[in-house]
Amino acid sequence: MQRSVCGLPEFKHPVSKGNDMAKGSTRTNASTLPRRALGRQLRKLRERAGYTQSAASRVAEISPQSYGRIEDGWQTKVTDLGLNALANAYEATDEERRLLLDLAREIREATASGRGWWRAYADAMVSGFDHYLALEEAANQVTSWQSTVVPGLLQTRDYRQALTWATSPDRSSEDVNRTLDLAQRRQNLLDRPGFKFEALLTEAVLRYNVGSSSVIADQVRHLIEKSEAPGVEVRIVPTAETNPVGLMSRSFVLFSFPPLHASKLQEPPVAFMEGFTGDLYIERDVEVSKYAREADRIRHVALSPSASRDLMLRISKE
């Protein structure tokens, strides 16, 4: 069985072709979004001023590698003194300088608040999954297109357990239970005010006999129940649909974010795909927009939420 980001919290080290996010898994705490924003602002000012990253690193008195990590949004220490020096070199306006310093302050405040609830489950995660959790926690809307498994935020404990044993049969019961506890803790996100989760699923997801017929029946009934909750929408692409939209793109997840608290900057969305040998985080606008368009095309062939509930109800009775 293929592992899925929405199926199992067992991730390999993240790999990306969308940008330079394959450098490590340190961009994982509440400062993820302001770090991304600071990196984008610095890159924009640097390119406008005609500086190379190497020249910029000398201005900030840090290594070229460290400066590159800052622009990529990774966790690297940046001081107000260094930012002021860069603002001077880039001939930034007063407004641009204030924005850089405001973002730096927001990073410090977010970092001081902690790295997230998932730290307590570090022993239950493979390297890289904490980055996914940070994006999920920071998002105000998540769209998940899945063609093989139920999204993790909507899985029952028995369904998740069946997937875990199938992919990791040698794990101890204690390790498996820790993984299941982590999965259930993630699902609290669905109760957060203002959070929206959209699940786009193939009908096949509901018919794969994961664990046993009773496990999948309970899972389908759970989907029906959750689909009636505020902020949760489940839509099914029926097997009878002749337009194979979504099948060629494979499963993916789209994260959308609210404006940053202090600077009010709007962070651009991120797309995610899991691969067998590595995970792909896509941030470039032109590439993320392709996934957004694909999600829109899938919505056009998917059943309405009410018709999807009717189909799930029929399947649960079979």
N, C-alpha and C positions, 0 to 999 in steps of 0.2 A: 504493500500500500504506500502510495506517495504521501510523504509528510506535507502538511499544509500549515502556513502561518496561522490560519484560523482554526487549525485542528490541534496542533501540539506545540507547547512552548519548549521545543527542543531544537534550537537554532544553531546552525553552523556560524562561523565567523562571518560577519556581513561583507558582501562583495558588491561593488556598484560599477556599472558602466555609465550611469547617468551623471555622475560627477565624482569627486574625490572622496567619497564617504567610505572607501575601503581601508582607510588608514588606521582604524581602530574602533573601539566601542566606548570611548570616553565621553562622547556627547550624549549622555544618558540621563541627566537630571532635569530639574525644573528650568534650568537656564538654557535648554535646547533652543527655544524660539528666539530669545533676544540675542544669543550668540550667532544664529543664522543671520539675523537682521544686521548686526554689527558687521559681520563679514561682508555682506552685500554692500553696505554703505561704504566701507573702506575700499572695496574693489572699484566701485563706481568713481570715487574721488581720485583714487590712484591712477586709473586709466584716463580720466579726464586731464590729470596733470602730466601724463606721459611718463610716469615712473614705472620701473620694473619692480617686481617683488623683492629682488635682491637689493635694489637701491632703497626701497622703502624699509627694509629690515635694518639697514644702516642708520636711517633716520630714527627709528624706534629703539635702536641699540639692542636688537635681539637677532637671533639666527634667521637666515632665510626660511628654514624649515618651520620655525615657530611662527613667523609672519604668515607663511602659507596656511598654516593650521588656523590662524585667526580668521583669515578670509574665507576659509572653508567651513567656519562655524564650529570648529572643534575646541575642546576645553584646553585653552592655553592662557596663562596669566597675562593680562594686559592692564597696564596702569594708566591712570589719568595723565601722568606726565608723558608717557609714550604717545597717547592719543593726541594730546595737545601738540606735540612735536610733529606728528603726522599731519594734523590739521594745518599747521603752519606751512609745512612743505607743500601740501596740496592746495594751498591758498583757499581753504574752506571759508565759507561765509560764517557769520556768527550763528546763524540758525543751524547750519550743518555741523558746526563744532558742538553746539548744545545737544544735538541729536546723538552724536557719538558718545558724549559724556553721560547722557541720560540712559543710553543702552548699556553702557558699562556699569552704571549704578544698578540697573535692573538685573544684570547678570549677577552682580554681587549679592543682591537681595534674594534672588532666586536660589543661588548656591547656598546661602546661609540657611535657607528654609529646609534643606535636606535633599537627598537624591531620590526620594520617592518611597512609597510604601513597599515596593518590591525588593528593597534591599534585604528584608527579612527572609526572602525566598531565594537568595543568591545560590544556595546549594541545590535548588531545584531547577536552575536554568543553565542552558548551554550559552557560552559566550555570544553576545550579540543580541539576545532577546531583550535585554534591558533597554536597548535603543528603541526597539519596536514599542515597548511599553511606554517609554517617555513620549513618543509621538502620539500614541493612543490616548494617553492621559492629557496631553496638551490640546488635543483636537476638540472641536465642538460638533463636528459632523464626520462620520466615517461611513463610506460606502464599500461594501465587500461583495465582489462577484466570485462565486464559488461553484465549480462544476463537479466536485467530487465529495466534499465533506461539508458538514454544517459549520458555520463560523464559530470560533471559540467563544465569543460573547453570548452565544445562544445554545451552547451544548449542555446537555444534562451530565451529571457526574458519571453515570454508567456508560454513556456514549463515549465520553472522553477516556474513561478507563479502558474500554475496549480498543480504542485507537492506540492508546499508550502501550498496552500489552502486545498489540500486533506489530508495532514498530520497534519496541524495546523489550523483547521477551525475557531478557536476562536481568532486568532491573529488579531490585528488591521491593517488597511491598511497601516498606517505609519510604523509599524514594518515589514510588508511584503515588502514594498518598500525598506527599509534599507537592508533586506536580498538580494533582487534582485540587489541592487547597489553593494553589496559586491561580488555577483556572477559575475557581469559584470567586476568589477575591477580585479578579479582573471584572467579573460581571456586575459588580456594584456600580460600575460606570454607567450602566443603563438607567440607574435611578437618579443620576445627577441632573438637576434642573438645567434645561437648555441643551443637553446633549442629545444628538440625533444619530440613530444607527439605521442604515438601510442595508438589508440583506437581499441580494439578487442571486437566486439559486436555480440550477437546473432541476427538473423533476427527478432526474437520476439520483441526486443527493438524497432524496427522501426514500428512494427504493433500494439503495445499497444496504444489504443486510449486515450492518455493523454490530458485532457482538451476538445478537440473537434477534428474533422477530419481536420479542417483547421490548428489548432495548430500543430498537428503532421506532416501535410504535409509541413508546413513552417519549422519545425524542420529538416525533412529529407532533404529539399532543402539546409538548412544551413549546414548540414553535408557534402553534396556534395561540396558546396563552400569551406568549411574549408579544406576538404580532398585534395584540389588542392593547398593549401598554403605550402610554404617551411617549412619543419620541422614537418608537421602534416601528419599522415597516419591513415586511417580508413579502417579496414578490417572486413568483415562480415562473420560469420559462418552461412550458409544457413540452413533453416529448413529441407531441404531435406538431409542434411548430416546425415549419419547413425552412425558415430562415436561420442558418447556422451562426447567427451573430453571437460573439462571445466565445465560441468554441475554439476559434483559431488564436484568440488573444491569451487563452489560459486564464487561470484565476488571478485576481489582483485585488488590492485594497487601495482606496483613495482617502487621504486624510485632509480635512479642511480645518483651518484654525481661526480663532477669534482675533481681533486686534490686540496687540501687546498692551499691557496695563498702563505703563507709564508713557511710552512714546506714541501709542495709538497706531503704530505701523501695522499694516495688514500683511501677515506672513503668507506667502504663496503656498499652495497645496503641495503635498508629497504623494507619490505613488509608490507602491511596494509590490514586488513579486518575489516569490520564493523559488529558488532553483535547487536542483538536486545537489549541486556542489557549492552553492553559495546563494546568498540573499541579495536582492537588487533593490536599492532605494533610488528613486528617480526624482530629481529636483528641477531639472531644466524645464522652463515653461513650455517650450515647444514639444517636449516629450510627454510631460504631464498632461498637456491638453489632449494628446491622442488618447490617453486612458479615460479622460473625462468624456470625450466624444464617444468612445466605445461604451462607456456606462450608459450614456444617453440612448445609444442605439439598442442596448439590451433592454432598457426600460420600455422601448417601443414595442418589443415583441413579448415582453413579460405580461402575465396576467395582472389585473388590478389587485390591490390588496384584498378586497373582499372575495374576488374570484379565486385568489391564491389560498385564502382560508378555506373556501369550499373544497378545493382540490386536496388540501392537506387533511381535511376532515374525512374525505372519502378514502384517502390512502390509510389513515389511521385505523379505519374500520375493516380494511381488507385483511 
